[in-house]
Amino acid sequence: MKNRIKDLFASGKGNILSVFYTAGFPTLDSTAAIATALEKGGADIIEIGIPYSDPVADGPTIQESNKVALENGVTLPKILEQVKLIRKTVKIPIILMGYVNPVMQYGIERFAKDAATAGVDGVILPDLPMDAFLAEYKTTFEAANLSNTFLISPTTSEERIRKIDNETDGFIYAVSASSITGARGEFADTQLQYFDRLKKMKLKNPFLIGFGISDHTTFAKASSYGAGAIVGSAFINLLKKSTNVAADSEAFAISLKNNAKS
């Protein structure tokens, strides 16, 4: 069964741009138009956020988008319908990212089956403990051909990173700082040392760097260490003030990848 995430990384392509945005934001039905525009602009992966009322790892930008999206009436079943619509034109990998509570309320097995049917290639559920995933959900996700991505941070031990690497079949999400999400300036030396340490570990899975990626400079710097980078808050800030989400989304993706190494 085809999995677009595995195919993408197996191709050896560098400078992978993964763009996160919240489903149902800024309007309930803008999700598909944004995805189409991002692919047209050169994004390699789309991460669609499942809004949640009590986020713990998200900064104020994503928290606000969650609030607006929930007020707009988005739900997990609605998101899966939107993914089906996106899949009629978009070919790049689609990942659903959110907290485990809404997924458990939907039903893990039902979610895995319906997500795969809709065209989802993987999930990122940061608050799903790895031990629980391995014991209870891995088989379900594998049966649906869904990749599950784990997060690591600067404080994650080498032993745990190695364990995560062994249990990963797509990519590892390397959080750039031990903090909440949000656009920042240039990376600090300690962050670059952390990226370099990951690079030297020669992990079997590629890693994408997220949290704090805001422009071409930070994207290019992160891509010089990992396989690419993930941008979220900076894009959501753009959507918040956009009057043409399709045109602005395409231009945003182009601006991040422009002049990056190939």
C-alpha positions as a Markdown table, in Angstrom:
| # | Residue | x | y | z |
|---|---|---|---|---|
| 1 | Met | 0.0 | 0.0 | 0.0 |
| 2 | Lys | 1.4 | 3.4 | -1.0 |
| 3 | Asn | 2.5 | 5.8 | 1.7 |
| 4 | Arg | 3.5 | 9.2 | 0.4 |
| 5 | Ile | 5.6 | 10.1 | 3.4 |
| 6 | Lys | 7.8 | 7.0 | 3.0 |
| 7 | Asp | 8.1 | 7.6 | -0.7 |
| 8 | Leu | 9.1 | 11.2 | -0.2 |
| 9 | Phe | 12.0 | 10.5 | 2.1 |
| 10 | Ala | 13.0 | 7.4 | 0.2 |
| 11 | Ser | 13.5 | 9.7 | -2.8 |
| 12 | Gly | 16.4 | 11.4 | -0.9 |
| 13 | Lys | 15.0 | 14.8 | -1.5 |
| 14 | Gly | 16.4 | 17.6 | 0.7 |
| 15 | Asn | 15.0 | 20.9 | 1.9 |
| 16 | Ile | 11.7 | 19.3 | 2.7 |
| 17 | Leu | 9.1 | 22.0 | 3.5 |
| 18 | Ser | 6.3 | 20.8 | 5.8 |
| 19 | Val | 3.7 | 23.5 | 6.5 |
| 20 | Phe | 1.3 | 23.2 | 9.4 |
| 21 | Tyr | -2.0 | 25.0 | 9.6 |
| 22 | Thr | -5.2 | 24.6 | 11.6 |
| 23 | Ala | -8.2 | 23.0 | 9.9 |
| 24 | Gly | -11.2 | 25.3 | 9.7 |
| 25 | Phe | -9.0 | 28.4 | 10.0 |
| 26 | Pro | -9.3 | 31.2 | 9.1 |
| 27 | Thr | -12.7 | 30.0 | 7.7 |
| 28 | Leu | -14.4 | 26.7 | 8.0 |
| 29 | Asp | -14.0 | 25.8 | 4.3 |
| 30 | Ser | -10.6 | 27.3 | 3.6 |
| 31 | Thr | -8.7 | 24.2 | 4.4 |
| 32 | Ala | -8.7 | 22.7 | 0.9 |
| 33 | Ala | -7.8 | 25.9 | -0.9 |
| 34 | Ile | -4.8 | 26.4 | 1.3 |
| 35 | Ala | -3.6 | 22.9 | 0.7 |
| 36 | Thr | -3.8 | 23.2 | -3.0 |
| 37 | Ala | -2.0 | 26.5 | -3.0 |
| 38 | Leu | 0.8 | 25.2 | -0.7 |
| 39 | Glu | 1.5 | 22.3 | -3.0 |
| 40 | Lys | 1.5 | 24.7 | -6.0 |
| 41 | Gly | 4.1 | 26.9 | -4.1 |
| 42 | Gly | 6.4 | 24.0 | -3.5 |
| 43 | Ala | 5.5 | 22.6 | -0.1 |
| 44 | Asp | 6.4 | 18.9 | 0.3 |
| 45 | Ile | 4.2 | 17.9 | 3.2 |
| 46 | Ile | 1.0 | 19.4 | 4.5 |
| 47 | Glu | 0.2 | 19.1 | 8.3 |
| 48 | Ile | -3.4 | 19.8 | 9.1 |
| 49 | Gly | -4.0 | 20.6 | 12.7 |
| 50 | Ile | -7.0 | 19.1 | 14.5 |
| 51 | Pro | -8.2 | 22.0 | 16.7 |
| 52 | Tyr | -8.4 | 21.3 | 20.4 |
| 53 | Ser | -9.7 | 23.4 | 23.2 |
| 54 | Asp | -6.9 | 22.7 | 25.7 |
| 55 | Pro | -3.6 | 22.6 | 23.8 |
| 56 | Val | -0.5 | 22.2 | 26.0 |
| 57 | Ala | 2.4 | 22.6 | 23.5 |
| 58 | Asp | 1.0 | 25.3 | 21.3 |
| 59 | Gly | 1.9 | 29.0 | 21.6 |
| 60 | Pro | -0.7 | 31.8 | 21.5 |
| 61 | Thr | -0.8 | 31.9 | 17.6 |
| 62 | Ile | -1.9 | 28.3 | 17.2 |
| 63 | Gln | -4.1 | 28.5 | 20.3 |
| 64 | Glu | -6.0 | 31.4 | 18.8 |
| 65 | Ser | -6.4 | 29.5 | 15.5 |
| 66 | Asn | -7.8 | 26.6 | 17.4 |
| 67 | Lys | -10.3 | 28.8 | 19.1 |
| 68 | Val | -11.4 | 30.4 | 15.8 |
| 69 | Ala | -11.6 | 27.0 | 14.0 |
| 70 | Leu | -13.7 | 25.5 | 16.8 |
| 71 | Glu | -16.0 | 28.5 | 16.8 |
| 72 | Asn | -16.3 | 28.1 | 13.0 |
| 73 | Gly | -17.7 | 24.7 | 13.6 |
| 74 | Val | -14.9 | 22.4 | 12.5 |
| 75 | Thr | -14.9 | 18.8 | 13.8 |
| 76 | Leu | -12.8 | 15.7 | 13.2 |
| 77 | Pro | -15.4 | 14.2 | 10.8 |
| 78 | Lys | -15.5 | 17.5 | 8.9 |
| 79 | Ile | -11.7 | 17.5 | 8.7 |
| 80 | Leu | -11.7 | 14.0 | 7.2 |
| 81 | Glu | -14.3 | 15.2 | 4.6 |
| 82 | Gln | -12.0 | 18.1 | 3.8 |
| 83 | Val | -9.0 | 15.7 | 3.3 |
| 84 | Lys | -11.1 | 13.7 | 0.9 |
| 85 | Leu | -11.7 | 16.9 | -1.1 |
| 86 | Ile | -8.0 | 17.9 | -0.9 |
| 87 | Arg | -7.0 | 14.5 | -2.2 |
| 88 | Lys | -8.9 | 15.0 | -5.5 |
| 89 | Thr | -6.1 | 17.4 | -6.6 |
| 90 | Val | -3.2 | 17.3 | -4.0 |
| 91 | Lys | -0.6 | 14.6 | -4.4 |
| 92 | Ile | 1.9 | 15.4 | -1.6 |
| 93 | Pro | 1.8 | 13.7 | 1.8 |
| 94 | Ile | -0.9 | 14.8 | 4.3 |
| 95 | Ile | -0.5 | 14.5 | 8.0 |
| 96 | Leu | -3.0 | 15.1 | 10.7 |
| 97 | Met | -1.6 | 16.6 | 13.8 |
| 98 | Gly | -3.3 | 17.2 | 17.1 |
| 99 | Tyr | -3.9 | 15.9 | 20.6 |
| 100 | Val | -4.9 | 12.4 | 21.3 |
| 101 | Asn | -8.1 | 13.2 | 23.2 |
| 102 | Pro | -10.3 | 14.0 | 20.1 |
| 103 | Val | -8.9 | 10.9 | 18.3 |
| 104 | Met | -9.7 | 8.7 | 21.2 |
| 105 | Gln | -13.2 | 10.1 | 21.4 |
| 106 | Tyr | -13.6 | 9.4 | 17.7 |
| 107 | Gly | -12.2 | 5.9 | 18.3 |
| 108 | Ile | -8.7 | 4.9 | 17.5 |
| 109 | Glu | -9.5 | 2.1 | 15.0 |
| 110 | Arg | -12.3 | 4.1 | 13.4 |
| 111 | Phe | -10.0 | 7.1 | 13.1 |
| 112 | Ala | -7.1 | 5.1 | 11.5 |
| 113 | Lys | -9.4 | 3.5 | 9.0 |
| 114 | Asp | -11.3 | 6.7 | 8.1 |
| 115 | Ala | -8.1 | 8.8 | 7.9 |
| 116 | Ala | -6.4 | 6.3 | 5.6 |
| 117 | Thr | -9.6 | 6.1 | 3.4 |
| 118 | Ala | -9.7 | 9.9 | 3.2 |
| 119 | Gly | -6.1 | 10.1 | 2.0 |
| 120 | Val | -4.1 | 10.8 | 5.2 |
| 121 | Asp | -0.5 | 9.4 | 5.2 |
| 122 | Gly | 0.5 | 9.9 | 8.8 |
| 123 | Val | -0.3 | 11.4 | 12.2 |
| 124 | Ile | 1.5 | 13.4 | 14.8 |
| 125 | Leu | 0.0 | 13.1 | 18.3 |
| 126 | Pro | 2.5 | 14.7 | 20.7 |
| 127 | Asp | 0.8 | 13.7 | 23.9 |
| 128 | Leu | 0.4 | 10.0 | 22.9 |
| 129 | Pro | 3.0 | 8.2 | 25.0 |
| 130 | Met | 5.3 | 6.0 | 23.0 |
| 131 | Asp | 4.8 | 3.0 | 25.3 |
| 132 | Ala | 1.1 | 3.3 | 24.9 |
| 133 | Phe | 1.4 | 3.6 | 21.2 |
| 134 | Leu | 3.6 | 0.5 | 20.9 |
| 135 | Ala | 1.4 | -1.6 | 23.2 |
| 136 | Glu | -2.1 | -0.6 | 22.0 |
| 137 | Tyr | -2.1 | 1.4 | 18.7 |
| 138 | Lys | 0.9 | 0.5 | 16.5 |
| 139 | Thr | -0.7 | -2.5 | 15.0 |
| 140 | Thr | -3.8 | -0.5 | 14.2 |
| 141 | Phe | -1.9 | 2.3 | 12.5 |
| 142 | Glu | 0.3 | -0.1 | 10.6 |
| 143 | Ala | -2.8 | -1.9 | 9.3 |
| 144 | Ala | -4.1 | 1.4 | 8.0 |
| 145 | Asn | -0.6 | 2.2 | 6.5 |
| 146 | Leu | -0.4 | 5.4 | 8.7 |
| 147 | Ser | 3.0 | 6.6 | 9.8 |
| 148 | Asn | 3.3 | 7.9 | 13.3 |
| 149 | Thr | 5.8 | 10.6 | 14.0 |
| 150 | Phe | 7.3 | 11.1 | 17.5 |
| 151 | Leu | 8.8 | 14.4 | 18.8 |
| 152 | Ile | 12.2 | 14.9 | 20.3 |
| 153 | Ser | 13.6 | 18.0 | 21.9 |
| 154 | Pro | 17.0 | 19.3 | 23.1 |
| 155 | Thr | 16.4 | 17.6 | 26.5 |
| 156 | Thr | 15.6 | 14.2 | 25.0 |
| 157 | Ser | 18.2 | 11.6 | 26.0 |
| 158 | Glu | 20.3 | 9.9 | 23.3 |
| 159 | Glu | 18.9 | 6.6 | 24.6 |
| 160 | Arg | 15.3 | 7.7 | 23.9 |
| 161 | Ile | 16.2 | 9.3 | 20.6 |
| 162 | Arg | 17.6 | 5.9 | 19.5 |
| 163 | Lys | 14.5 | 4.1 | 20.7 |
| 164 | Ile | 12.3 | 6.5 | 18.8 |
| 165 | Asp | 14.4 | 6.1 | 15.8 |
| 166 | Asn | 13.9 | 2.3 | 16.0 |
| 167 | Glu | 10.2 | 2.7 | 16.2 |
| 168 | Thr | 9.8 | 5.3 | 13.4 |
| 169 | Asp | 9.1 | 4.5 | 9.8 |
| 170 | Gly | 8.7 | 8.0 | 8.4 |
| 171 | Phe | 10.5 | 10.9 | 10.0 |
| 172 | Ile | 11.4 | 12.3 | 13.4 |
| 173 | Tyr | 10.0 | 15.7 | 14.5 |
| 174 | Ala | 12.9 | 17.5 | 16.1 |
| 175 | Val | 11.5 | 20.4 | 18.2 |
| 176 | Ser | 14.1 | 23.2 | 18.1 |
| 177 | Ala | 13.7 | 24.4 | 21.7 |
| 178 | Ser | 12.1 | 23.1 | 24.9 |
| 179 | Ser | 9.2 | 25.5 | 24.7 |
| 180 | Ile | 5.9 | 26.1 | 23.1 |
| 181 | Thr | 5.4 | 26.7 | 19.4 |
| 182 | Gly | 5.9 | 30.2 | 17.9 |
| 183 | Ala | 7.8 | 32.1 | 15.3 |
| 184 | Arg | 11.2 | 33.4 | 16.5 |
| 185 | Gly | 14.4 | 35.0 | 15.1 |
| 186 | Glu | 17.6 | 33.2 | 14.3 |
| 187 | Phe | 18.7 | 30.1 | 16.1 |
| 188 | Ala | 20.8 | 30.3 | 19.2 |
| 189 | Asp | 24.2 | 28.6 | 19.3 |
| 190 | Thr | 22.8 | 26.0 | 21.7 |
| 191 | Gln | 20.1 | 25.1 | 19.2 |
| 192 | Leu | 22.6 | 24.7 | 16.4 |
| 193 | Gln | 24.7 | 22.5 | 18.7 |
| 194 | Tyr | 21.6 | 20.4 | 19.3 |
| 195 | Phe | 20.9 | 20.1 | 15.5 |
| 196 | Asp | 24.6 | 19.2 | 14.9 |
| 197 | Arg | 24.4 | 16.5 | 17.6 |
| 198 | Leu | 21.3 | 15.0 | 15.9 |
| 199 | Lys | 23.1 | 15.1 | 12.5 |
| 200 | Lys | 26.1 | 13.3 | 13.9 |
| 201 | Met | 24.0 | 10.5 | 15.4 |
| 202 | Lys | 23.4 | 9.1 | 11.9 |
| 203 | Leu | 19.8 | 8.1 | 12.7 |
| 204 | Lys | 18.2 | 5.7 | 10.2 |
| 205 | Asn | 15.2 | 8.1 | 9.9 |
| 206 | Pro | 15.4 | 11.6 | 8.6 |
| 207 | Phe | 14.5 | 14.4 | 10.9 |
| 208 | Leu | 12.6 | 17.7 | 10.3 |
| 209 | Ile | 13.2 | 20.6 | 12.5 |
| 210 | Gly | 10.1 | 22.5 | 13.8 |
| 211 | Phe | 9.2 | 25.2 | 16.3 |
| 212 | Gly | 10.7 | 28.6 | 15.5 |
| 213 | Ile | 10.9 | 28.3 | 11.7 |
| 214 | Ser | 9.6 | 31.6 | 10.4 |
| 215 | Asp | 11.3 | 32.6 | 7.1 |
| 216 | His | 13.7 | 31.5 | 4.4 |
| 217 | Thr | 16.7 | 32.1 | 6.6 |
| 218 | Thr | 15.6 | 29.8 | 9.4 |
| 219 | Phe | 14.2 | 27.3 | 7.0 |
| 220 | Ala | 17.5 | 27.1 | 5.0 |
| 221 | Lys | 19.6 | 26.9 | 8.3 |
| 222 | Ala | 17.4 | 24.1 | 9.6 |
| 223 | Ser | 17.6 | 22.3 | 6.3 |
| 224 | Ser | 21.4 | 22.4 | 6.4 |
| 225 | Tyr | 21.2 | 20.0 | 9.5 |
| 226 | Gly | 18.1 | 18.0 | 8.9 |
| 227 | Ala | 16.1 | 16.8 | 5.9 |
| 228 | Gly | 14.0 | 20.0 | 6.1 |
| 229 | Ala | 11.8 | 22.0 | 8.4 |
| 230 | Ile | 8.3 | 22.5 | 9.6 |
| 231 | Val | 6.7 | 25.9 | 9.8 |
| 232 | Gly | 3.4 | 26.6 | 11.6 |
| 233 | Ser | 2.9 | 29.8 | 13.6 |
| 234 | Ala | 4.5 | 32.1 | 11.0 |
| 235 | Phe | 2.1 | 30.7 | 8.3 |
| 236 | Ile | -0.9 | 31.0 | 10.6 |
| 237 | Asn | 0.0 | 34.6 | 11.3 |
| 238 | Leu | -0.1 | 35.2 | 7.6 |
| 239 | Leu | -3.5 | 33.5 | 7.2 |
| 240 | Lys | -4.9 | 35.5 | 10.1 |
| 241 | Lys | -4.4 | 38.8 | 8.1 |
| 242 | Ser | -4.8 | 37.4 | 4.6 |
| 243 | Thr | -7.5 | 38.6 | 2.2 |
| 244 | Asn | -6.6 | 35.9 | -0.3 |
| 245 | Val | -5.5 | 32.7 | 1.4 |
| 246 | Ala | -4.8 | 30.8 | -1.8 |
| 247 | Ala | -2.5 | 33.5 | -3.3 |
| 248 | Asp | -0.8 | 34.2 | 0.0 |
| 249 | Ser | -0.3 | 30.5 | 0.8 |
| 250 | Glu | 1.4 | 29.8 | -2.5 |
| 251 | Ala | 3.6 | 32.9 | -2.2 |
| 252 | Phe | 4.5 | 31.9 | 1.4 |
| 253 | Ala | 5.7 | 28.4 | 0.3 |
| 254 | Ile | 7.7 | 29.9 | -2.5 |
| 255 | Ser | 9.3 | 32.5 | -0.2 |
| 256 | Leu | 10.5 | 29.8 | 2.2 |
| 257 | Lys | 12.0 | 27.5 | -0.4 |
| 258 | Asn | 13.5 | 30.2 | -2.7 |
| 259 | Asn | 17.3 | 29.9 | -2.9 |
| 260 | Ala | 17.4 | 27.0 | -0.5 |
| 261 | Lys | 19.9 | 24.2 | -1.3 |
| 262 | Ser | 18.6 | 21.5 | -3.7 |
